Every structure is written in C-alpha cells, then in structure tokens.
Amino acid sequence: MKRMLLAAVAAIALSGTAGAETIKVGVVGPFSGPFAIQGKNFKAGIDAWMALNGAKVGENDVEIVYRDLPAANPAQAKALAQDLVVKESVQYLAGFYFTPDAMAVTPLLEQANVPMVIMNAATSAIVTKSPLVVRTSFTLWQTSVPMAKVATARGIKKVITVVSDYGPGVDAETAFATTFKADGGEIVESVRMPLSTTDFSPIMQRVKDSGAEAVFAFLPSGPTTLGFLKSYNENGLKGAGIQFLAPGDLTQESDLPALGDTALGVTTTFHYSVAHDSPENKKFVEAARAAIGNPAELSFPSVGAYDGMRVIYKMIEATGGKQDAAKAVDAVKGMAWESPRGPVSIDPESRHLTQNIYLREVAKAADGTYYNKEIQTFANMADPGLAAAK
Ligand code: PHB
C-alpha cells in the first residue's frame, strides 16, 4: 500500500516536470507612439521564430505577454516588469528597446529569479548590472569602432561627433573618438543633444562651421534618425563635401523609402542588413515579412528578437520548464549558431553576442527598393566596450 502511494506521488511529481505547463515570456517594447515600428519589429521577429519553430518547448507551451512602453521611461519600465513578474508570473523578461528601460529593470532580476534577454538596448554596461542579463542585439562599441577604422582608411583626418545624450550615444562617441584618435585622427568637436531634439538645423550649422571633413552621428533608430538624415541632406552638408559616418541605426530599412535617392551611397556599420545574403536570412526574412505585414517595415530589432527567442527556447529546454534563472543563463553561455545576420556566439563572460559587423552602402535594387548592401566584413567581434564599461 505504502509502495503504491509512493509510486502515485512519484507519478504526480513526474507529471509536474513533464506535463504541459505554460511558460510565459514578458516582452516590453514600444508598440505604440513614434517608435511603434521598432516594437512591431520585436513582434515580427518573435512571430517568425514561433512560426518556424512552434509554440512549444518539449511539453511546455510558450506564451508571449506584451507590455507597451512607447518612449524611454525607466520608472514605467520597472513598473511594467514588476507587473509581469508578480501578476503574470512570467519566467522570462525580454525586449527592451531603450537602454534606460533595461537599466531600470536589472535590479529586479535576481529576487524575481527571472533572466532578461535584451533584444535591442545597446549600451555596453547593461550586461554588467546583473549576471542574469543576456543580450542578442549589438552594442554601439561594436558598430562604432569599425566606422572609425573606415574613416581612417578613407584618409579622413578631422571629424565632428554628434550623438544623443544618453547611454548608447555616449558609448558611440567614446568608441569612435578613442579608436579614431589612436589611429591619428582628430575630433574637432563633440556635440551631445537631448534625446528629445527634433530640430537639427542648428546642429547642422555647427557641423558646417566646425571645419570637419566628416560628421559621425548616433541617434536611436526611429523618427529621430529619419529627421537627422533628412536635415543633413536639406542643410546642404553633402553638397559642402562633409561626409556622413554612422552606425546602421541611421539607415534602418524602414527609413529608406522616406529618404529616397538622397540616401544612396551613405555608408554605415552594423550587425544586420535585411539584405544579408544567406539561406538563414532568406528563411527569416520570408517569415518575418509575413508576420509584419508591410515588407518595407522590416528592420533590425526583428533579428534581435528572433535570436532572443532562440536563446529563451534553449533556456526553457535546459531547465525543463522549471523556473531557475541562474541555470537558464548558464545554459546559453558559449551557445553558437548561424543567425540571419551571420555566425554568432554568446561570450560566456559578457553574455553578449560575438558577431560580424558589416560596412554597408545604401543601394537601389532593380525593383526600385532601397537596401543596405554589405561591402566589407569585420569578422567575429566581441564587445570592445566591455572593458570600458567595467
Ligand atoms: C538604446 O537605447 O540602447 C538604443 C535604442 C535604439 C538604437 C540603438 C540603441 O537604435
């Protein structure tokens, strides 16, 4: 009798492990407001992953719970994350477009026993704020160091930097300036502008007056970047021979139709082009375009989200669906795969992706659409910003 009872208890315990539990993943991002296309890209990447790989890991169903955060707002980010953990019982937090939002949530992770998979926020230091952060996007150090190398190789000697005054902007400025100066270049002026800036004409005048041969710029992708590049064109900087240098945030694919021919020939450095030529990317783009609806809206946050889902699925598999954040994160350290962007791996120390960064040029396809054509590869880059962030 006692034996039977024990067997029954064991069977119940087993079914608790292998039975169909629903694992919830809370995704925070801008799904409305001026940055809504960026959030839409998170969702397209997630939908593409689930369309190609199913909505189950083993016996466990995976459910995505979305929370809208229209603009950078750390207090609201924290409140949304708390709500997802306490009320929705999510086992994973993911998404996070803006750095300040990701930063505000890192102090909650350990007590909540929840890993955070960052699908965009790109300031190097975020991963140092909690051992439970894993990032599948890029950093501004990764993308800006190669741009400084490109500037030097082109014989440019004097640059003015213009960045949004917050984490990733400061990283971009520091990464570019440090690398460019080490190679003998000169930074004639460094401008930091508020994140809320929409009138860029006064800045373009400063660029003209600075005596620089080129401007290096970073702003977070969205209406900001579109406005900045339009202003560069409209204020005659190109005509004045001032070259434009930037990470790929400035020429995201969803901005290209509005920029039109004025963007042709603009070169940027980035981890992902929708036009990346590989079977993995073809498969991804097809699924992500079906998910997003309007193919012209597909842009880089989708690939951060797609790879983020791969990482979360691996975490669910490694923990058998049980909530164990440390074990989940340990399971993905060193993980390597072929991403739609190219080969990637998770550096066990930084928990950030080692990946190729590409120099790209805005080009026009035979069908009249614009794309970022990859023309040079900086292979296998770890985050050069990690040392600076410590
Ligand atoms: C960030 O806030 O970390 C961020 C946002 C948009 C970008 C890059 C970085 O394009």
Residues whose N, C-alpha, C, O or C-beta is under 5 A from the ligand:
A	BS01	PHB	Y97 F98 T99 N120 A121 A122 T123 P168 L219 P220 S221 D249
